[in-house]
Amino acid sequence: MARGEGAPFDRILLIYNPSGRAPALLAEELRTELGARLPGTPLSLRPTAFPGHGRALAAAEGGRPLLVSISGDGGYNDVVNGAMDAGGQAVCAVMGAGNANDHRRSTRTLPIIDAIVRGDVRRIDLLRLTVGEGPDQWSRYAHSYVGFGLTPLMAIGIEAGVKGRFTELLSVARALRGLTPLEITRADGARAVLDSLILANITRIAKYGRISEAGFPDDGMFEVVILPHGAKWRIGLMALRAVTVGLGVQTSVPSYRFTSTDPIPLQIDGEVMTVGAGTPVLVESRRQTLATLG
């Protein structure tokens, strides 16, 4: 049936990376099934052609589209930021098709096809990362988490290793050899030396790690998971706890601000980059900013 004037979206765009066999296949299967179950709704495939193209494709859409990213967390981050660039009127959803699908795993309530057909929109928070100040300042939204220190190294180690829970733990262990403590100055002026700092809007990251028991993606707060600098075995113990019993209840805040002392690695929804030395960093929760489906 066609989507009417009061429907949450008037057309569907399936955005995927054609260089991977799985996303392309899933996109075709989803188009076929949606065509059968929503025959009157305009539907199109939008393959990406270069890194960041998903953001550009999403940003170019006005009106009330449903943007479905058939990807992992990084691809979905592009689509979410494109939707925000366009004014935030789009509904966004993700069909997990990447190495890590943490957002989908943490927030799903229905199979994606059923969620689209039902069209029940809910709103969740986004994290807004702002790096620097003045003319060099830049910002980006995160749908799931922003991590500093160990988290980017874990991502690189997992991506390079063989897949599977045990082998990925070994990849993380190997990544620890390259870990350098990060020193930051917090908003109150206090200095801290850390091995890891994670600011998370979801309860699971790095595929298997349960970092929080109390986080909700729509409460205007996010969880702060801090690991002070210490022996490597403590980091290994934290990783083991995360994949078994979980890390328990964490501190929740609406914003977190610090200044880097040295260049530090940063990971935002699976995408790895670097923050320069002496750079102010601010992460804020933007409550119920993103319209999404189950």
N, C-alpha and C positions, 0 to 999 in steps of 0.2 A: 504494500500500500504506500501511497505517497505521503510525505510528511506535510502536515498542514501548517497554517499560519502560527498556531500556538505551540508547535513542536520545538524541542530544544535545538534542533539543527535541521537545515534544509537541503544538505548535500553531504556526501562522504568522500574524503580523500584518503587514500591509502599510500603512505609515504614509506619508502623502503630503499635499501641499498642493493642495486642489482648485481653488484660484484660478488655477493654471497649467495650460494645456491638456496640455502634455507629461507632467507627472507623473501626472495623472489617467488619461491614455490608457495610459501604461506600467503603471500599477497594474492596470488592467483586463486588459491583455494578460498580465501576469505571473500574475494570479489564474487566468485561463483555462488557461494552460500548466501551472501547478502543480496545478490541479485534475485535469488529465488525467494527469500523471505521478506525483502523490502523492494518489490519490483518497481514501485513508482518513485523511488528516491534516486536522484542523480548520483552516480558513483564513478570515480576515476582513480586510476593508478598513477602515482607520481614518483618515478624512480629518481634517486639522487645521482648527481654526476661528480661531486667533489666534496671534500670535508666542509661541513657547515652549510651545504646546500639545503638540508632539511629545514634549517632555520629560515633561509630565504624563501623556500616554497611556502612555509607556513605563514610568514610575514606578508606574503603577497595576497593572501585570501581575506577579503572583507566579508561582511555579513555574518551568517550563523553556520559555518561549516562544522562538521565533525572531522577532526584530524586524527587519524589512526597511524601511529608510528609502529611499524613492524620491525623491531630492532631490540637492542639491549638498552641499558640505561643511558649511554652516551647519545645514541640516536634520538631517544625520547627527549633528552635535555635540549637538543637542537630544536625540536618541534615545539616544545613548551616555550622556549625563549622567542621563537618566531611568533607564536600566538600572542605573547606579551608585547612584542614589537608592534603587532597589528591592533592593539587595544584591548586584548583579553576577552573578546566576545566569543571566540571559538570554544567548542568543547573538545577536549583532548583525551586520548586514550592510547594505551600501548598494548601491543601483542608481543609477548616476549619472544625474541628471536636472536639474542646475542649471547655472549659468553656469560655475562652476569645480568640477571633480570631481577635485581633486588626490589625495585619499585613495584613491579607487577606481583612479585611473590608476597610482598608485605601488605599490599592494599587491595588485592582482588577480593570481590565478593561473589562474582558470577563468572562463568566462561565468557570470553570477550564477545562472541557472537550473540549470546543471549542478552548481555548487557547493552549491546548496540540496538538490538531489536526492541527491547523494552524501553530504552531511551530515558531511563531514570538518571537524572543528573544530580551529582552531589559536588560540593565544593570542598577543596582541601587547601592547606597552606602551601606556600612556597617559601624557600629560603632565598633572600636576596643578598648576594655577596658583593661588597664594594671594596675595591682594592685601590689604594693610592689616594691622592687628593689633587685638587687643582686641574690643570689641563691634561694631566696624565692619568686621571682617575678613570676607572672602568668598572662596570657592574655586569653581573650575570645572575640569572635565577637558577636555583637547584630544586628539583622536585623531591630529592631524597636526602642528600648529605653533602657536606663539605669536610674534607679531611686533610690534616697536615701531618707530616712526619711519616709514621709507619704506614698509614693507609695508602698513599700513592705507591710505596715500595711493594706492599702486598699486591696491589693491582698489577704492577709490572711483573712480579714474580709469578702470579697465577696465570697471567696471559702467556708467559713464556714456557710454562710447565705443562705437564700432561694433566688432563682433566680428571677429576675424581676427588673425593673428600681427603683421603689420606695423602695422595700425591700433591694436592694443592697445599696441604699443611707443610709438606716438605719444601715446596716452592717458597712459601712464606719464610720458613726457617733459613733457606738460602739467601733470601732477600735481606734478612736481618744483618748479614755481614756488611751490607752497604749502608746501614742506618747511621746517620749522624744526628745527635741530639739537636733539637731546635730550641732556641732561646727567644722568648718573647717578653715584651713589657705590656702588662695588662692595663686596662683603663684606669685602675686605681694607682698606677705607678709601680706596682710590685713586679719584680722580674721572676720568671719561671723558666726552668730548664726541663723540657719534656721529651719523651720518646714518641708520643702520639697525642693528637688532639682531634677529636671527631665531633662535629656538630650535625646532629641527625634528626630528620623529620620522620624517619621510619624505624622499625624495630630490628631489621635485619640488613646487614651489608656483607659484602664479599661472599655472596652466595649462601654461606652457611652460618655466619656469625650472628648470634642473637645478642645485640648490644643493649637492649632495654626491655623492661617488662611493662613499662607504664606510658610509653609514648603514644600519642594520638596525632594523626596527620591533619587535624582540623581545629586544634585548640589554641592556636596562636602562640604556641611554645615549641621549643625543640630541646633535645637532650644533649648535654655536654658530657662527653666521655674523655677523661684525661688520664694519661699514663705518665707519671713523673719519670724522669730519667733514672735508670737503674741498671741492674745486671740483665744481660740478654735472656737469662732463664725466666725472668719475670715477664718479659714480653711473650715468650713461648707459653707460659702459664696462662696469660690473658687470652691468647689465641685459642688454647685448648678449652678454657672455660667458655669462650664465646660459641664454640661449635658443639659443646656438650650441654651444660646446664644453663648457659647464658650468663651475662654480666650483671643481671639484677637491675634494680631501680636506679636510675641516674638523675642528676640534677636537671631541672627544666628551667629554661630562661626564654625571654622574648627576643633578646639580642646579646651579642658577644663581640667585644672590641679588643683588639690588641695591636701592637706594632712589632714587626719582625726585627730581629737583630742582624741575622745573616740571611742570605737567600735560602728559602725553604721550599720543598716540594708541596704542591697543592693538588688535591683531587676533588673534582666536582662532578658528581654523578658518573663516575667512571672515566672522565677525561682528565688527564694529567698535565699540569703546567707548573710554573715556578713563580713565586712571589719574591721580588727583589729585597735586598737588605734595606732596613730602615723604612719599610713600607707600612702605612696604616691599613688595617684590615677590619672590616665591619661585616658581621652577618646578622641579619634581621629576619624575623618571621613576618611574612605578609599573610595575614589570616584569611583563609578561605578565598584566595585569589584565583585559584585554578578550577575551572569547571571541568569535571571529568565523569567517566562512567565506571562501573564496577570492573 
